[in-house]
Amino acid sequence: MVFNNNKIELLAPGGSISSINAAVNSGADAVYVGGSSFSARASADNLNDDELIDITNYLHLRGKRLYLAINTLIKDSEMKALYSYATKMYENGVDAFIVQDFGVMDFFDKYLPEAEIHISTQMAVSGAKAVEMLKSYTNIKRVILPRELSLKQISDIAENTDIDIECFAQGALCYSYSGVCLMSSLICERSGNRGRCAQSCRLPYTYDKSKPEYPLSMKELSSLDILPLIISTGICSLKLEGRMRGHNYVGAITGLYRKYVDRACKILSDDDKKKDSMNYYYLDKEDKGLLDRIFNRSGSTRSYFMPNIKYNMISLNNSSAIFNEELASDVYKKYKFLKPLKINARIRLYAGNLPSLKLMCKTNGHNVMVNVSGEGMVDPAKSSGLSYDSIYKQLKKSDDEYLELEGLDVDTSGDVFMPVSFLNSLRRKAYFLLKQEIIKANGFNHQRAISDYDSIFGNAVLEKSENNVLNDFNISVYIQNLDLVEVVLASPFVKRLYIEANELILLTNDDISKLYKKIHEKGRELYLATPHILEEGYDFSNLIRFDNMTDGYLVRNLQALAIFNGLNKPIVSDYLLYGFNKGSVNYLKRLKVDRQTLSMELNYAQILNLLKNEEVENFEMVIYGDVIAMVSKQCLKRTHNKCNDTSEIVYLNDRKGYRFAVKSNCTGCYNVIYNSRKIFLADLYEKIAKAHICNFRVDFLDESADDVKIILDKIYLCLNNRANGSFLKDYSRGHFNRGVI
């Protein structure tokens, strides 16, 4: 691990103006905020446009940076609003935009190429190869890593890329792998990808005949006691989470982390101490356990930073959070790191002349000075003139508590007089210009060019496609059980098999060769479905060895895409690589994706619009199967001390009696939680064919061989418009009819 000799940025949450004030006063170097739109914390007290502009100036005056979260999936119908919003914020000095959506990245690349982009943790960039791939296609400056990575993985990523790396140090944890969750969306139409997560993971469930408990509720991340280890990975920014929490919480955690980040950096800067930094690093007695006393959810955890995932990361018996507002307030008051900027003033008051005021200060190593003249003449005093104290009293009113008048020199010809209103006007004018000069001296530029709005969008409106119905279609089948290969091959209309990598890697080269030959003899294709989680340090040679015996790859994450798109085999992106709008479709093409699986969060009208003027053979729709609700690096069996190193399906039941299948993938050590009802769309073929979709996918999870044969035959009849879905007991249309908010 190599310590980054540059200053480590302490990045604090700004869910409200009061929280931003608290963060800055407590020593934050930068603040991330959400605006009135497109933020992953839609229910936070987000800032409107005018407040964002004001707070940008407020932060820049203090030498702090502001990052604006546009970290949700954006509908095509929202792109005009996005352009208006993003360009306005860019023009007014926002330092960087935090982005999840490929389409938003495509947007910035085209229309605001000079804007600084930070890749959101929601994009789940889990390896250096993914970082480098994204860097080659857009103007990104930073990647915010998933919370699920270890210190070793973070260090390896930082060492193998020149992009800035940011990681979380404090705050709430999701049970789902960062950004890989549709659970709230599927259950109640509130999409986490749209900033409206209903926190389904905090609800009670039963597992394996247990009493109701909270097996998906994670404890709070807290890493104050291992800061030297985190900082020495080479990251540039340490992120604190909590935009949904109050200003006392933000002030308290920021102040504590400021204190100990500085202590850790001092140790790591000492050549004699940095190798054994943890032997020199310590928490003061009064600060031990303080964060847990301020806020905790059945305690706290170091999360995945350590090599082994511990059982105690889950708050199994209680998902409620305990917050001590009074203690948070006391801690916030204790730590105030921001000191006022000292201002010196010289005022010249000569009767018969215009008054002049010079303000001077030093900031960021620069001497800053402004000199302004008043609008009304200075008069001789008819009785007593302006006193030094009265002048000082007016000039110390800086309109900003950060600017503090330290010294005043009054140059006058004698007893003079001018109205207080004139003096105040002179002061306001001078301080306004001084603020602008301080912001410039701090290195911030608020003069930026943008593309003309009308030249990009004009008066165009989104239209629905009215394509003709197609007669030809292809069916692909995804299986996780090799016992189903024979029955799938027996269906003459199946063109392609996607087989789960966690099944294939257990085979010998000879076995996979025989399987590949069997599939090809039937005139079908074999695609390897890569693991849902693929991280830095994963030995993917076990997957690459099959390259000569597979026809292509179904990829589920960016690290897999970066690894496999260099092998000159066709790439299909799964629906968790969200192709949610035309921009994201375009961006995935640039990432060398040959076929895209349509997002599960699109409705019918959005699909029609998305595919209009596209080559529809490059898209695929899942029309039957268990939809992934969540992918997690946690394991239900391990949480309950029942790990048996066997990939199998277990079940969760919610409080309403719905049953969720959970597949444990032991080769990759992760769980996949599926929605309680299978999706079925095949009998809507007459409707979906208007979008010219010709590639359909059928996903099997726990079906028997007999079930598979029946379902495939019925789906084929449905697609030929000769059957309906009545052969299924219970199914869901997903978001096909309703969409997400």
N, C-alpha and C positions, 0 to 999 in steps of 0.2 A: 504494500500500500504506500502511496506517495502523497504526502500532505501538499495540498494546493497552497502555495505561498501567497497567492492573492487572498484578499480578505473574503472570508466566508459570508455570504449574504444571509441575513436572517429575515425570512419572508413571513409576514403575518397576515391573518385574515381580516378583511374589511367588509363585514356584512351590513354596516351602517356608518353614518358619519361619526357617531360617538365612538364606535369601535376603531375606526381609522385614527381618530385623535388619540385613543388609548394606545394603539400599536406604535404610533410615532413617538409619543411621549415616553414609552417604555423601551425604546431602543431599536425598533424595527428598521431595517435598511430599505425595505420595499414592502408594499401592500398589494394584495390581489383582491379585486372586487368584482362584483357582478353588476351589470346594468339592468335596466328595466326589461330587457329582452335577452334571449339566447344564453342564459346562465344556468349552470347545473344545480344551482340552489334557487329555484324559481320562487320559493316561498320565503326566502330571506328578505330582510328590509333593504332591498337593492336600491341603488341610486338612480335617479332619473338623469336625463342628458345634461341638464344645467348643473346638477349637483356633481356629476362626473367631471365636468370641465372645471368647476371651482375646486374640487378636491385634487385634481391634477396639479393645478397651480399651487395649492396649499402644500402638496408633497414636494414639488420641485423646488419651491422656495426653501425648504428644509433639506434639500439634497437627497430626497428619497424618490424612489421609482414607483410607478403605478402600472400594474398588469391587469388588463381587462379580460375577464373570462367570457369567451364565446365558445364554451365547451359543451355544446349540445348538438344534436343532429338537426339540420335545418331543412325545412320543406322547400320545394321549388317555388311555391307560392310566396315564400318569405324572403326570397333572394333580393328583391328590390329594397325591402325594408332593411335587410342586412347591409346592403351597399350604403344606403343613406346613413345608417347608424355607425358602421365601422369607419367610413371616410370622415364623418364629423368628429369622431373620437381621435382618429389619426391626425387630422388637421390641428386638433387642440392639444396635442402633445402626449397622448397615451404612449407609454414606453414599449409595451409589448401586448400581444393578444394571445391568450391561452386557447388552443383550438383542439377539438376532438374530431370534427367531421372532415373527411377527405374532401368533400365539396367546398368547405370553407377554405381549406388549404389551396385548392384549385382557384378559388375566388381571389385570395390574396396574391397568389402567384401571378395572376393575370392583371389585376387592377390596382393593387397596392404592393408592388414587388419590393419596395424599400421598407415595408413594415416588418418589425421584429416578431417572429412567430415562436411561441413556446408550445411544444406538443404536450397535450394534456395527458395525465395519467390514465384517462378514460380510453386512450388509444392503445393502451397495453403494449408499449414498446419495451420488450423484455430482453433484448440482446443487442450487442454492438452491430451486428450485421443489419438489423432492422433500422438502427439509427443511421448508418451509412447509406442505406437504400433511400430513406426519406430525405436525407441531406442532399442527395444528388438530384432530387426532383422539386425542391422548394427551398425557400429562403428561411430555413429554421435556424434559430440561434441556441435553442435550449430544448432538452427533453426532460419531462417530469416522469421519473420512473414509477412503475407499479409498486405498490406497497408490499408486494409479495416476494421481493428479491432479498437475498442475503447480502451481508457486507462484502463477501468475496465476489459475488456476482456484480454488485455495484462498482467495486474497484476494477474488475476486469472490463466492464463497459467503459468506465471513465478513461482507462489506459488505452483503449482501442478506438477512441474517436476524439476528434478535436471540437466536438459540440459540447456546450456547457451541460452539466448534469445536475438535476435537482431531485431531492428526495424528501419524503415526509418524515417528520420527527415526532410529532405530537398530534393526537386527535382521534376521531372516530375511525373505525375499521369496518369495511364491508366484508360479509362472508364470501361474497362473490369475488373472483379475480377482477382486478380493476377494469371496468368498462365492459365486462362480459356478463351482463345480467339483463334478462327480459322478464324477470319474475313479477315485478310490480306492474309492468306493462300488460302481461298476459292475464293477471288476476283481476286488475281493476282499471285497466286502460291508462294508468298513470305511468308514463315511461320515464325510467331513470335516465335514459338517453336524451330526454327532453327536459330534464331538471325537475321532474315531478315524482320522484320515488316515494312510494307509500311505506317504505321500510317493512316489507313483508317478512324480512329476516328477523325482525324484533318480536314477531308474534309467536305464540306457543304452538308446538307440534308434538306428536307422539311418535316414537321410533321403537320398533321391535317390542310392542306391547308395554312400553314404558308409560308412566304417568305423563300428563302434559308438562313439557319443559321447553327450554329455549336453545335448541341445539344449533341454531344458525346465528345466534346473537354474540358478536365478538366483544371482547373487552376493549378498553381504551388503549391506544398506542401511547407509550411514554418512554422516551429514550434519554432523558436528562443525565442518567448515570453512566452512559456509554458514549458521550459526545466525542471524545478523542478518536474512538474507533470509527465512528461515522464520518467525521471530518477528514480523517486520513485516507478515506477511499478516493479522494480527488474530486469530490463534488464541489459545485460552486455555490449552491444555495440549499439552505435548510428550511423546510416548509412546516409551518404550524397550521393545523386545520381548525376551523371553528367559525365559519361565517354565519352559522345559525345561532351562535351563542352571543351573550351580551358583552358590553364593553369592559365590565370588570373582569370577566374571564379572559378576554383578549389581552387586557393590560397586565394581568397577573402572569399568564404563561409567557408573554413576550418579555416581560421584565426578568423572569427567572432564566429563560433561555439566553437572553442577552448577557446576563452575569456569567453563565457557565460556558457559553460559546467563547467569550473573551478569555476565560480561564483556560479552556482547552487549547485555543489557538496559541496562547502564550507558551504553554508547555510544548506544543508541537513545533514551535519556532526555535526551540532550544535543542541544538544537535545532541546534547548529552542526555536529554530527557525523552525525545520523541519516540525512540525505539521502544521504550518501556513506559509509554505515556500514561497508561492506566495505573501504574504504580505511584504516579505523582498527582494524578487527578483525584479529586474528592468533592463531595457535597458537604457544605457546612451543616452542622448538627441540626440547626433549626429548619433547614430546607429538606432534609430527608423525609420522604413520604408526603411532602407538602402538596405536590400535584394531585395525588390521590385524595387528599383531604379537600381539595378545591373541587375536583370533578372526577368521578369514576363510575364505571359500570361493572359492578362486582369485582373491582380491582382493575389493574392495568397489566399490560404485557409489552415486551420488547418486540413483539410481532415476529416477523420472519428474518430479522437481522441476524440472528444466531443460526448456526448450521442446522440444528434439529428443530423441527416444528413441535412445540410442546402441547400437551393435552390442555393445559390451563389457559389457552387463548380464548376459550368460550365461556361466556357467563351463563352456564347451563341452567341454573336455578332461578335466575332473575334477569330480565332484560332492562329493568328500570335503571335510570341514571340518577346519581346523587350529586347535587350541586350546592356548594356552600357559598352563597352570594356574599355574605358578610366577610368571610375569610378572603375570598377573591378580591373584594374591595380593599381590604387591609393590605394585601400583597401588592396590589396595583399602586396604592399610595406610597408604598415603601420604595418601589423601584421607578425612578423617573430619570432616565438617562439623557434626555434631550435638554440641552442648555440653550438659553436665549442667545441670539446673535446680537452682539454689542454694536450699537450705532453711535457714531459721533456726528455732531451737526455744527454748522457755522451759519449764522443768519446775519445778513447785512441790512441795516435799517438806517437809511439816510433820508432826512426830510427833503421832499421834492423829487425823490427818485423812487423807482420801482423797488420793492423789497426783493431780496434774493436769498435762497436757502440751499446750502450744500449739505448733502448727506454722504457719509463715508463708512465703509465697513470692510472686513476681510473675510472671504469665504472660499473654501476649496482651494486655498493657496493664491487667490487672486484679490487684489485691491479693487474695490468697487466704489464708484463715486458718481453722483448725479448732482446737477446744479440747475435750479429752476428759478424763474422770476415770477413775481406776483402780477396781478392784473390792475391793482389800484395803487396810487401813489402813497408814500409814507408822508404823514402830516406832522408838523411841529406840535408838540404837546401844548394844549391850552392851560392845563393845570399840571397834574402829575402824569408823567409819561409811563410807558410800558416798563414794568419791572422785570428783572431777570427771572424771578420766580414765576411770574405770570406767563412769560414766554415759554419757559421750560415746561410748565404745566400743560400748555397747549401742544407743544411739539412732541411730548413723550407719548401722546395718544397715537400710536403707530397703526391702529386698525388691525393689528395682528400681534398676538402675545409673543410670538417668536422674535419679533424685532424690538429690542429694548434700548432706549436712549441712555447712553452712558455718559457722554460728555457734550457740553454745549458751549460754544464760543459766540458771544453776541458782539457784533461790530456795529457801533452806532455813533452818530454825530452829536448826540446829546439826548435830551428828553424828546422822544418822538411818540407818535400815536398812530395806530391803525385799528380798525374794528376787529374784534375777535373772529368774526366770520371770514375776513380776509386772511387772517393768520391761519385759520383752519383750512381754508381752500389751498393756501400755499403748502401747508403740511401734507394734505391729501395728494396733491399733485406730485410732490417730491417722493413720498413713500410709494406711490403707484409706479413711478419710473424706477425707483430703487429696486422694488420687487422684480421687475422685468429684468434688470441688469444682474441681480443675484441669480435668477433662474438661468440666465445665459452663462454666468460664471460657473454655475454648478454643472454645466455641460448639457443642458436640455435645449432642444430645438423645437419651437412651436410654429415654425414657418415651413410647411410641407406642401408639395404639389400633389394633386389627385387627378384622376381621369374624369372627364366630363360625364355626368350622369346620363344625360339623354343619348349620348353617342354610344353608350353601352346597352341600355335597355330600351330607349325610345319609348314608344307607346304600346309595345308588344304586350299581349295578354296570354296567359296559359290556356291552351285549348285541349279538349279531349279528342283522342284519336278515334276515327271511324273506319278502322281497317276492316277488311273482309275476313270471314272465317276461313281458317286453314284446315286442310284435311290431313296433312302429314304431321307426325309428331314422333318424338323419341322419348323413351322411358329409361331412366337410370334408377338403380336400386342401391341403397346404402345399407350395409349389414355390419353388425358387430360380433357375429357368431359364424364361424367358418362352416358349421353344420348346415347352414342355409344355402351354401353355394349351389348344391345340386338342384334344389327346388327352384331357385332363381333362374338357373341356366335352362331349366325345363320350360320356362316361359319364352316362346320364340320372339316376343315383341320387346324384351329387355335388351337394350343395346350396350349398357355399361354397368359395371359393378364398382361401387366405392366400398372398399373394405378397410375397416378401422386398423390403423397402424399398430395399436396395442395388441391386436390379434396376430398380425403378420410378423411382427418382430420376434415372436416366439418360435417361428418356423426356421428350419435350416434352409440354406441356399437351395438344396436339392428339392425340398418340399415346395418352396415358393416357385421354383422352376416348373415343377409338375402342375401346380395350380395355374400358373400363367399359361402353360401349354393347353391345359384343359379348357380354359376360358377362351383362348384364341381359336381352338378347334371348333368351337361353337360360333365363331364369328363375332365374339363380344370383346369389350375392352375392360382392362383391369386398371383402376386408379387407386392409389394408396391415399387414404384419408389421414392426414398428419395429426399428431396429438393436439388436443385443444389447448394445452399449455406447453410451450416450447421456449425455454429460457436460456440465458447465457450460461455456458458450461455444460449444456446438454450434449451428450455424445450422439450426434445425429448420424454417425457412420453406420449405425444399425439400421437406419432408414435408407441411406444412400446406397447401401449394398444391393438394394433391390432395383436400382435404376434401370438396369438392362432387362428387368422382368416386369416392368410396369409401363403402362401407356401414358400416365400422367399423374397429377397430384391434386387432391382436394385439400386446400390449405385453410386453416382456421385462425391464424394470427400472423402478424407482420414478420416475426422472426422466421417462421416457416416459409413465408413468401420470399423473404430475402435469401434464404438458403436454397430453395428449390427452383427459383426462377432463373438460376444460372445453369441449369442442367439440360436446357433445350428440350424440355418436355412440356406439353400443354398444362396450364395451370387453371384450376377452377377455384374461385374464392367462395367460401361458405357464407351463410347469412349473418354470422357474427362479425364478419368484415363488412361493416354496414355500407352498402351501396344505396343510400337513402335519397339521393337527388341526382340531377344530371351532372353536376360538378363532381360528385363522388364517383359516379360511373366513369367519367372521363379520367379522373385521377387514378382509379384502379387499372384502367387501360395502360396508363403511363407506367404503372408498376408491373407491367407485363402480365396482367391477368387476361387469359383468353376467354373465359366464360365466368359470369358472375351469377351467384345465387341471389335471387331477389330478397330484399330485407323482409323479415317477418312483421315489421311495423308499418308497412305500406298498405294502404287500402286500394280498392279497385281503381278509383279515379286517378290516384297518384301513380299507379302502375301504368295505366294508359298513357299518362303524360310523360312518364320517365322513359318509356320505350318508343315514343313517337320519334321517327326519323333515325332510330337506332337499328343496327343489324341484330335482329331478335334471336338469331341462332347463337349469339354470344351471351345469352341469358338462360337461366334455368329457374323453375319454380318448384318448391316443395309442395306437393298436393296431398300427401298422406304421411303421417308419422307423429312421433313424439317430439315436440318442440322443446329445445333447450331453454330452460328458465334461468339457469345459473351454472357457471363453471367455477369450482372452488378448489383452492389448494388445500383446504381442510378435508377431513374424512370423517364421516359419521361413525364408522366402525371404530376408528382410532379414538375419537372423542369418548366413546363408551367402552374403551379398553377391550375391544373385540376384533382388533386387527388380525386377520388370518392370511395376509399376503395373497388373497384370491380375488381376482376381478369378478364381481358379481353384482346383482341388482338387489337393493334393499328398498324399503319404502318409508316415507313420511306421511303422516296424516295431519291435516290442519284442524282447527277448531270447528270447522263446518262439515267435516267428514270427507273432504277431498283428499285423494291419495296421489302422492307424487313419487314416481319411480326415481331412484338414485343409483347411478351406475358408478361403482368404485373401479377406477383404472389403476391397478397396482403397479404396472410397469412404469407409469409416469407419476404415480402417487398423487392422484387428484380425484375429485368427485364431479360428476355431471348430474344436476338435478333437472328433471323433465317436468313439463306442465302436467296437470292432473288429467287433462283430456287430450286425445290425439287430434291433430288437425286433419280435415278432409275437405278437399276442394275439387276433386275430379269430376263431380257431377255438375260443376259450374262451367264446363268446358265451352259451351256455346257463348258464355259471357266473357271468359278470359281469353278466348281465341281472337276476340276483337283487337287485342293487343299484339296479335301474331305470335304469341308464345308457342314455341314448338318443342321445347325441352322441359320435361317434367321429371321430378325426382320423388321416389318413394323411400321413406326411411323406416327400417324395422329395428325394434329394440328387444322386446320380450315375446314376440309372436312365435308360435310353434311353426313347424314346417307345413302342417296342414293349413294353418291360418294364412301363411304367406301365399300358398297356392291360390286359396280362395280370394284373398284380397287382391292379388295381382290380376286375376281373371276379371273380377268385378270392376277394378279400376280401368282395365282395358275397354270393357264394355261402356263404362261411363264416358270415357274419352271419345268413344265413337257415338256418343249421344244415344245410347240404347239402354241405359240403366241409371239409377239414382243411388243416393247414399243410404237407402233404407236397410241395407244389409248390416250396417253398423249400429250397435246398441246406443252409443253415446259418442259424440264428436264435437269439435269446435271448428268454427270458420276462422279462428284467429282474428287478425285485424283486417281481413279482406273486405268486410262490410263496414267496419266502424273506424278503423285507423286509431291513431293515438292523439292525445291532446297536444 
